[in-house]
């Protein structure tokens, strides 16, 4: 009996030794449907479960992933060579037919409400040349198709067809290093186990046990009390205490530039006047926010790009803090007493500092006479608002200049007539935006992007705020943790003895 108890104890100890316990803000919107929303943040279950054709690494470089190489034999033709012998966790092959099935699904009319469908709108056809070769043709030259495809996770076509999107979301199947065991909607925690069929195997981690905790304080407490080994997106004020207690942490500036949408498409609303949009940008004391709330880890931004992104314009100067000039511009625009507006914001997926940032922005705007009502909305509601352009009575909403490609071209599309449900539209800019998107000469395209960003800055196309920041803290037990561009490489983690 004693031997049996000892063996059980040793087995439990071994399981604990290979389990990574994590605390994150919540489960993904849409759960395991990788087309329903966008994967935000470096620590995301989709990065552990799924793979795309390409991958965006540090510095915005495009890396081979499921596709090992690609070429552009004609301006509207791309040919991708796939990695051999890749299979999904259920045994289906991840081959050219699976890629074609994924793109075909996203191109059909019934899929157009899905977030990922927007990334396929420029694809005219996709076909399998052979089991490991896929050819894409585009409606016009697209200089960043390889970047766009980094957002489209490939799913097993047979399982997707048999389960349907809703059931697949509950039981997702991918080709990544980990496979979902259970979303834990009754237990409160969910877990992923090592996928033995993956092409990128995990080193030490057998199981990832995840506690979704909405507030940052319980995540920090779980780490301090040894309930978890790793906590994501903690408050910046908690990092000093954690460091003193021997924990390691990483603070990273993410590429999405957070901003407030300032519609010029609503001709009956004050933000249709460039002077009002400029006044709102002049009203915000970004330096004070960066120093007091963001602890100097980032600074105010004045364009829809950060330095690591292709097309970033180093010549664009930030908007100064000048409330007196802001008041003068408002008066010139016919609003000497300001105006009222409603801001619909989401907090899920962002650092805990953003609630305080929004409140401070509201206070700064009130000092120049703009009375803002702040309304918080769930992430899924915000996604519907953003995708459709129906903001449900709100006059503005925060958004990240969509720079998940680490390319300013995609950011610029966000504030143009090309965005479905566009809120900012300058029709005469569309030909240049489209020409830039199809410019396959990197040097020429970079100059075009810089010029467009400068023009959008002068137009005050949004109320520019800050690049998003994400924080990660972990125990000394966790070794070799790194984030490379889009996602943390959880399969590379090892455990200290």
C-alpha positions as CSV (number, residue, x, y, z in Angstrom):
1,X,0.0,0.0,0.0
2,X,2.8,2.4,0.9
3,X,4.5,1.7,-2.4
4,X,1.3,2.4,-4.3
5,X,0.8,5.7,-2.5
6,X,4.4,6.6,-3.2
7,X,4.0,5.8,-6.9
8,X,0.8,7.9,-7.1
9,X,2.6,10.8,-5.3
10,X,5.6,10.6,-7.7
11,X,3.2,10.6,-10.7
12,X,1.4,13.7,-9.4
13,X,4.8,15.4,-8.8
14,X,5.9,14.6,-12.3
15,X,2.7,16.0,-13.8
16,X,3.2,19.2,-11.8
17,X,6.8,19.4,-12.9
18,X,5.7,19.6,-16.6
19,X,2.6,21.8,-16.2
20,X,2.8,25.5,-16.9
21,X,0.2,27.3,-14.8
22,X,-1.0,30.7,-16.2
23,X,-3.3,33.5,-15.4
24,X,-4.6,35.6,-18.3
25,X,-7.5,38.1,-18.6
26,X,-10.0,35.7,-20.2
27,X,-10.8,33.2,-22.9
28,X,-10.7,34.4,-26.5
29,X,-13.8,36.0,-28.0
30,X,-15.2,33.3,-30.2
31,X,-13.3,30.7,-28.2
32,X,-11.6,28.4,-30.7
33,X,-13.0,29.8,-33.9
34,X,-9.8,31.6,-35.3
35,X,-11.9,33.5,-37.9
36,X,-14.4,35.1,-35.5
37,X,-12.0,37.8,-34.1
38,X,-8.4,38.9,-34.0
39,X,-5.8,37.4,-31.7
40,X,-4.6,40.3,-29.6
41,X,-1.6,40.1,-27.3
42,X,1.5,38.0,-27.3
43,X,0.1,35.3,-25.0
44,X,-3.0,33.9,-26.7
45,X,-4.3,30.3,-26.9
46,X,-4.6,30.5,-30.7
47,X,-0.8,30.9,-31.0
48,X,-0.5,27.7,-29.1
49,X,-3.1,25.8,-31.1
50,X,-3.0,27.0,-34.7
51,X,-0.6,27.9,-37.5
52,X,-0.9,30.2,-40.5
53,X,1.1,30.1,-43.8
54,X,3.4,32.9,-42.6
55,X,4.5,34.4,-39.3
56,X,5.3,38.0,-38.3
57,X,8.4,38.0,-36.2
58,X,10.2,40.8,-34.3
59,X,10.9,43.9,-36.3
60,X,8.0,43.2,-38.6
61,X,9.8,40.6,-40.6
62,X,7.8,38.0,-42.5
63,X,8.9,34.5,-41.7
64,X,8.2,31.1,-43.3
65,X,5.8,29.0,-41.2
66,X,3.5,26.5,-42.8
67,X,4.7,28.0,-46.1
68,X,8.5,27.5,-46.4
69,X,9.0,29.9,-49.3
70,X,7.0,31.9,-51.8
71,X,7.5,33.9,-55.0
72,X,5.6,36.5,-57.1
73,X,5.9,35.3,-60.7
74,X,3.4,38.0,-61.9
75,X,2.1,41.2,-60.2
76,X,-1.2,39.5,-59.2
77,X,0.1,36.0,-58.7
78,X,1.7,34.5,-55.5
79,X,2.9,30.9,-55.3
80,X,3.5,29.3,-51.8
81,X,5.5,26.1,-51.1
82,X,4.2,24.3,-48.0
83,X,6.1,22.4,-45.3
84,X,5.8,18.7,-45.9
85,X,4.3,16.2,-43.4
86,X,2.4,18.7,-41.3
87,X,-0.8,17.2,-39.8
88,X,-3.5,18.5,-37.6
89,X,-4.1,17.1,-34.1
90,X,-6.8,14.9,-35.5
91,X,-4.5,13.4,-38.2
92,X,-5.8,15.4,-41.2
93,X,-3.0,16.7,-43.4
94,X,-2.3,20.4,-43.5
95,X,-1.7,20.5,-47.2
96,X,-2.6,22.7,-50.2
97,X,-6.2,21.4,-50.1
98,X,-6.6,22.5,-46.5
99,X,-5.3,26.0,-47.4
100,X,-7.7,26.2,-50.3
101,X,-10.6,25.1,-48.1
102,X,-9.9,27.8,-45.5
103,X,-9.7,30.6,-48.0
104,X,-12.8,29.4,-49.9
105,X,-14.8,29.3,-46.7
106,X,-13.8,32.9,-45.8
107,X,-14.6,34.1,-49.4
108,X,-18.2,32.9,-49.4
109,X,-21.0,35.4,-48.7
110,X,-22.1,33.9,-45.5
111,X,-18.7,34.3,-43.9
112,X,-18.3,38.1,-44.6
113,X,-19.3,39.0,-41.0
114,X,-16.2,37.1,-39.7
115,X,-13.2,39.2,-38.8
116,X,-10.7,37.1,-40.9
117,X,-12.9,37.4,-44.0
118,X,-11.7,41.0,-44.4
119,X,-8.2,39.8,-45.0
120,X,-9.3,37.7,-48.1
121,X,-11.2,40.4,-49.9
122,X,-8.4,41.1,-52.4
123,X,-7.9,37.4,-53.3
124,X,-9.6,36.5,-56.6
125,X,-8.8,32.8,-56.7
126,X,-6.8,30.2,-54.8
127,X,-5.9,26.7,-56.1
128,X,-3.8,23.8,-55.3
129,X,-1.1,23.2,-57.9
130,X,0.0,20.0,-56.1
131,X,-0.3,18.8,-52.5
132,X,2.4,21.2,-51.3
133,X,2.0,24.2,-53.7
134,X,-0.8,26.8,-53.5
135,X,-1.3,29.6,-56.0
136,X,-3.1,32.8,-55.1
137,X,-4.3,35.4,-57.6
138,X,-5.3,38.8,-56.4
139,X,-7.7,41.3,-58.0
140,X,-4.9,43.8,-58.2
141,X,-1.3,43.8,-57.0
142,X,-1.1,43.4,-53.2
143,X,2.3,44.1,-51.7
144,X,1.4,42.6,-48.3
145,X,-0.4,39.4,-49.2
146,X,2.3,37.4,-47.3
147,X,1.5,39.6,-44.2
148,X,-2.2,39.2,-44.6
149,X,-1.9,35.4,-44.7
150,X,-0.2,35.5,-41.3
151,X,-3.6,36.3,-39.7
152,X,-5.5,33.4,-41.4
153,X,-5.1,30.3,-39.3
154,X,-5.6,27.0,-41.2
155,X,-8.1,24.5,-39.8
156,X,-8.7,20.9,-40.7
157,X,-11.3,21.0,-43.5
158,X,-13.1,17.8,-42.7
159,X,-13.5,18.5,-39.0
160,X,-14.5,22.1,-39.8
161,X,-17.2,20.9,-42.2
162,X,-18.5,18.2,-39.9
163,X,-18.6,20.2,-36.7
164,X,-19.6,23.6,-38.1
165,X,-18.2,26.9,-36.8
166,X,-20.0,26.9,-33.4
167,X,-19.1,23.3,-32.4
168,X,-15.5,23.8,-33.7
169,X,-15.2,26.8,-31.5
170,X,-15.9,24.5,-28.5
171,X,-13.6,21.7,-29.7
172,X,-10.9,23.4,-31.8
173,X,-8.3,21.4,-33.7
174,X,-5.0,22.9,-35.0
175,X,-1.5,21.9,-35.9
176,X,0.3,23.9,-33.2
177,X,2.3,22.5,-30.2
178,X,-0.7,22.3,-27.9
179,X,-4.3,21.0,-28.3
180,X,-7.2,22.1,-26.2
181,X,-8.4,19.7,-23.6
182,X,-11.4,21.7,-22.3
183,X,-12.5,25.4,-22.2
184,X,-13.4,24.9,-18.6
185,X,-16.6,26.9,-18.7
186,X,-17.9,25.0,-15.7
187,X,-14.7,24.5,-13.8
188,X,-13.4,28.0,-14.3
189,X,-10.0,27.0,-15.8
190,X,-9.1,25.5,-19.2
191,X,-6.1,23.5,-20.3
192,X,-4.1,22.6,-23.3
193,X,-2.0,19.4,-23.6
194,X,1.1,18.7,-25.7
195,X,0.2,17.8,-29.3
196,X,2.3,14.8,-30.2
197,X,1.7,15.3,-34.0
198,X,2.9,18.9,-34.3
199,X,5.7,20.0,-36.4
200,X,7.0,22.3,-33.7
201,X,7.1,20.2,-30.5
202,X,7.1,21.5,-27.0
203,X,10.4,21.0,-25.1
204,X,9.4,20.7,-21.4
205,X,5.7,21.7,-21.2
206,X,3.3,18.9,-21.3
207,X,0.2,20.8,-20.0
208,X,-0.8,24.4,-19.9
209,X,-3.3,25.1,-17.2
210,X,-4.9,28.5,-17.6
211,X,-7.0,30.5,-15.1
212,X,-9.0,33.3,-16.8
213,X,-9.0,36.2,-14.3
214,X,-10.5,39.4,-15.6
215,X,-8.9,41.8,-13.1
216,X,-5.1,42.3,-13.0
217,X,-4.9,42.2,-9.1
218,X,-6.1,38.6,-8.8
219,X,-3.6,37.6,-11.5
220,X,-0.7,39.2,-9.6
221,X,-1.9,37.6,-6.3
222,X,-2.1,34.2,-8.0
223,X,1.5,34.5,-9.0
224,X,2.7,35.7,-5.6
225,X,0.9,32.9,-3.8
226,X,2.4,30.3,-6.2
227,X,-1.0,29.4,-7.7
228,X,0.4,30.1,-11.1
229,X,3.8,30.3,-12.7
230,X,3.0,33.0,-15.2
231,X,0.7,36.1,-15.3
232,X,-0.2,38.2,-18.3
233,X,-1.0,41.9,-18.4
234,X,-0.5,43.0,-14.9
235,X,-0.7,46.5,-13.6
236,X,2.5,48.4,-14.1
237,X,2.5,49.4,-10.4
238,X,2.7,45.7,-9.4
239,X,6.0,45.1,-11.2
240,X,8.3,46.6,-8.7
241,X,6.9,44.4,-5.9
242,X,7.1,41.3,-8.0
243,X,10.7,42.0,-8.9
244,X,11.6,42.5,-5.2
245,X,10.0,39.1,-4.5
246,X,12.2,37.4,-7.1
247,X,9.9,37.2,-10.1
248,X,11.0,38.0,-13.6
249,X,9.0,40.2,-15.9
250,X,8.8,41.6,-19.4
251,X,7.3,44.8,-20.6
252,X,6.7,45.2,-24.3
253,X,5.4,47.9,-26.5
254,X,3.0,46.4,-29.0
255,X,2.5,47.7,-32.5
256,X,-1.1,48.7,-32.4
257,X,-1.4,52.5,-31.9
258,X,-4.4,53.2,-29.7
259,X,-6.5,56.1,-30.9
260,X,-10.0,57.5,-30.7
261,X,-12.0,57.4,-33.9
262,X,-12.9,60.9,-35.1
263,X,-15.6,60.5,-37.9
264,X,-15.5,62.9,-40.8
265,X,-18.3,60.9,-42.5
266,X,-21.0,62.3,-40.2
267,X,-21.4,65.8,-41.7
268,X,-23.8,66.7,-38.9
269,X,-21.2,66.1,-36.2
270,X,-18.4,68.5,-35.1
271,X,-15.6,66.0,-35.9
272,X,-16.3,66.4,-39.6
273,X,-14.4,69.7,-39.3
274,X,-10.6,69.3,-39.4
275,X,-10.2,72.1,-36.9
276,X,-12.2,70.2,-34.3
277,X,-10.2,67.1,-34.8
278,X,-7.0,69.1,-34.5
279,X,-8.3,70.8,-31.3
280,X,-9.1,67.4,-29.7
281,X,-5.5,66.3,-30.4
282,X,-4.1,69.5,-28.9
283,X,-6.3,69.1,-25.8
284,X,-4.6,65.8,-24.6
285,X,-1.6,66.0,-22.2
286,X,0.1,62.9,-23.5
287,X,3.4,63.5,-21.6
288,X,1.5,63.7,-18.3
289,X,-0.4,60.4,-19.1
290,X,2.8,58.7,-20.2
291,X,4.7,59.8,-17.0
292,X,2.0,59.2,-14.4
293,X,0.0,56.2,-15.8
294,X,2.4,54.5,-18.1
295,X,5.5,55.1,-16.0
296,X,7.5,56.5,-18.9
297,X,7.5,53.2,-20.7
298,X,6.1,54.7,-23.9
299,X,5.3,58.1,-25.3
300,X,2.5,59.8,-27.2
301,X,2.1,58.9,-30.8
302,X,1.1,61.1,-33.7
303,X,0.8,58.5,-36.6
304,X,-0.7,55.1,-37.1
305,X,2.7,53.3,-36.8
306,X,5.5,52.6,-34.4
307,X,9.2,52.6,-35.4
308,X,9.4,48.8,-36.0
309,X,6.7,49.1,-38.6
310,X,7.4,49.3,-42.3
311,X,6.5,52.8,-43.5
312,X,7.0,54.6,-40.1
313,X,7.7,58.3,-40.7
314,X,10.3,59.6,-38.3
315,X,9.6,63.2,-39.5
316,X,6.1,63.4,-38.0
317,X,6.1,65.5,-34.8
318,X,3.7,64.7,-31.9
319,X,0.8,67.0,-31.3
320,X,1.8,69.5,-28.5
321,X,-0.3,69.9,-25.4
322,X,-1.9,73.3,-26.1
323,X,-5.4,73.7,-24.6
324,X,-5.6,77.4,-25.4
325,X,-5.0,76.8,-29.1
326,X,-7.6,73.9,-28.9
327,X,-10.2,76.4,-27.6
328,X,-9.4,78.9,-30.3
329,X,-9.8,76.2,-33.0
330,X,-13.1,75.0,-31.5
331,X,-14.4,78.6,-31.5
332,X,-13.3,79.1,-35.2
333,X,-15.2,75.9,-36.1
334,X,-18.4,77.3,-34.5
335,X,-18.1,75.5,-31.1
336,X,-17.0,78.2,-28.6
337,X,-18.8,76.4,-25.8
338,X,-17.6,72.9,-27.0
339,X,-20.1,70.1,-27.6
340,X,-21.2,66.8,-26.2
341,X,-20.3,63.3,-27.4
342,X,-20.4,59.6,-26.4
343,X,-17.4,57.4,-26.3
344,X,-18.0,53.6,-26.4
345,X,-14.9,51.8,-25.2
346,X,-13.9,48.2,-24.5
347,X,-11.3,47.2,-22.0
348,X,-10.9,43.4,-22.6
349,X,-7.6,42.5,-24.1
350,X,-5.9,45.7,-23.0
351,X,-3.7,46.5,-20.1
352,X,-5.3,47.5,-16.8
353,X,-4.0,51.1,-17.3
354,X,-6.4,51.8,-20.2
355,X,-9.4,52.5,-17.9
356,X,-7.4,55.3,-16.3
357,X,-6.1,56.6,-19.6
358,X,-9.6,56.9,-21.0
359,X,-10.8,58.7,-17.9
360,X,-7.9,61.1,-18.2
361,X,-8.6,61.8,-21.9
362,X,-12.2,62.5,-21.0
363,X,-11.0,65.0,-18.3
364,X,-8.6,66.7,-20.7
365,X,-11.3,67.1,-23.3
366,X,-13.7,68.5,-20.7
367,X,-11.1,71.3,-20.0
368,X,-11.6,72.6,-23.5
369,X,-15.4,72.3,-23.3
370,X,-16.0,68.9,-24.9
371,X,-18.3,66.9,-22.6
372,X,-17.7,63.2,-23.2
373,X,-19.9,60.4,-21.8
374,X,-17.8,57.2,-21.5
375,X,-19.7,54.0,-22.0
376,X,-18.0,50.6,-21.6
377,X,-19.0,47.8,-24.0
378,X,-18.0,44.1,-24.2
379,X,-15.4,43.0,-26.7
380,X,-17.8,41.1,-28.9
381,X,-20.2,44.1,-29.1
382,X,-17.3,46.4,-30.0
383,X,-16.2,44.0,-32.7
384,X,-19.7,44.1,-34.3
385,X,-19.7,47.9,-34.0
386,X,-16.3,48.1,-35.7
387,X,-17.0,45.7,-38.5
388,X,-20.4,47.1,-39.4
389,X,-19.8,50.9,-38.8
390,X,-23.0,50.9,-36.6
391,X,-21.7,52.3,-33.4
392,X,-25.1,52.0,-31.6
393,X,-25.5,55.7,-30.8
394,X,-21.8,56.3,-29.9
395,X,-20.0,59.2,-31.5
396,X,-16.5,57.7,-31.1
397,X,-14.8,54.5,-30.1
398,X,-11.2,53.6,-29.3
399,X,-9.4,51.5,-31.9
400,X,-5.9,50.3,-32.7
401,X,-4.6,51.4,-36.0
402,X,-4.8,47.9,-37.4
403,X,-1.1,47.2,-37.6
404,X,-1.0,43.5,-36.9
405,X,1.0,43.2,-40.1
406,X,3.6,45.6,-38.8
407,X,3.1,47.5,-41.9
408,X,1.7,51.0,-42.1
409,X,-0.3,50.2,-45.2
410,X,-2.8,48.2,-43.3
411,X,-3.0,50.9,-40.7
412,X,-3.8,53.5,-43.3
413,X,-6.6,51.3,-44.7
414,X,-8.2,51.5,-41.3
415,X,-8.8,55.3,-41.6
416,X,-9.9,55.4,-45.3
417,X,-12.9,54.8,-47.5
418,X,-11.5,51.2,-48.0
419,X,-12.5,50.1,-44.5
420,X,-15.9,48.3,-44.4
421,X,-18.1,50.6,-42.3
422,X,-15.6,53.5,-42.8
423,X,-15.7,56.3,-40.3
424,X,-13.0,58.4,-41.9
425,X,-13.1,58.8,-45.7
426,X,-11.2,61.1,-48.0
427,X,-12.1,59.9,-51.5
428,X,-9.3,61.7,-53.3
429,X,-6.8,59.7,-51.2
430,X,-8.1,56.3,-52.3
431,X,-6.2,56.1,-55.6
432,X,-2.9,56.8,-53.8
433,X,-3.7,54.3,-51.0
434,X,-4.5,51.6,-53.6
435,X,-1.4,52.4,-55.7
436,X,0.7,52.2,-52.6
437,X,-0.8,48.8,-51.7
438,X,0.1,47.5,-55.1
439,X,3.7,48.9,-55.2
440,X,6.0,45.9,-55.1
441,X,9.1,48.1,-54.9
442,X,9.9,48.3,-51.1
443,X,11.8,51.6,-51.4
444,X,9.1,53.3,-53.4
445,X,6.4,51.9,-51.2
446,X,8.0,53.1,-48.0
447,X,8.2,56.7,-49.3
448,X,4.5,56.5,-50.3
449,X,3.5,55.2,-46.9
450,X,5.4,58.0,-45.1
451,X,3.7,60.6,-47.2
452,X,0.3,59.2,-46.5
453,X,0.9,59.0,-42.8
454,X,2.0,62.7,-42.8
455,X,-1.1,63.7,-44.6
456,X,-3.4,61.8,-42.2
457,X,-1.5,63.4,-39.3
458,X,-2.2,66.9,-40.7
459,X,-5.9,65.9,-41.1
460,X,-6.0,64.6,-37.5
461,X,-7.7,61.4,-38.8
462,X,-8.0,60.2,-35.2
463,X,-7.2,61.3,-31.7
464,X,-3.7,59.7,-31.5
465,X,-2.8,58.2,-28.1
466,X,-0.2,55.6,-27.4
467,X,1.2,52.3,-28.6
468,X,-0.3,49.5,-26.4
469,X,1.9,47.9,-23.7
470,X,1.7,44.4,-22.5
471,X,3.3,43.0,-19.4
472,X,4.3,39.4,-18.4
473,X,5.6,38.3,-15.0
474,X,6.8,34.7,-14.2
475,X,8.5,32.7,-11.6
476,X,12.2,31.8,-11.8
477,X,11.0,28.2,-12.5
478,X,10.1,29.4,-16.1
479,X,13.1,29.4,-18.4
480,X,13.6,30.4,-22.0
481,X,10.4,32.4,-22.3
482,X,10.3,34.7,-25.2
483,X,7.9,36.6,-27.5
484,X,8.8,36.7,-31.1
485,X,6.6,39.2,-32.9
486,X,3.0,37.9,-32.9
487,X,3.0,35.3,-30.2
488,X,4.9,33.9,-27.2
489,X,6.8,30.7,-28.1
490,X,5.4,28.6,-25.4
491,X,6.8,25.4,-26.9
492,X,10.3,26.7,-26.2
493,X,9.8,27.0,-22.4
494,X,11.9,24.9,-20.1
495,X,11.6,24.5,-16.4
496,X,14.4,25.0,-13.9
497,X,15.3,22.0,-11.8
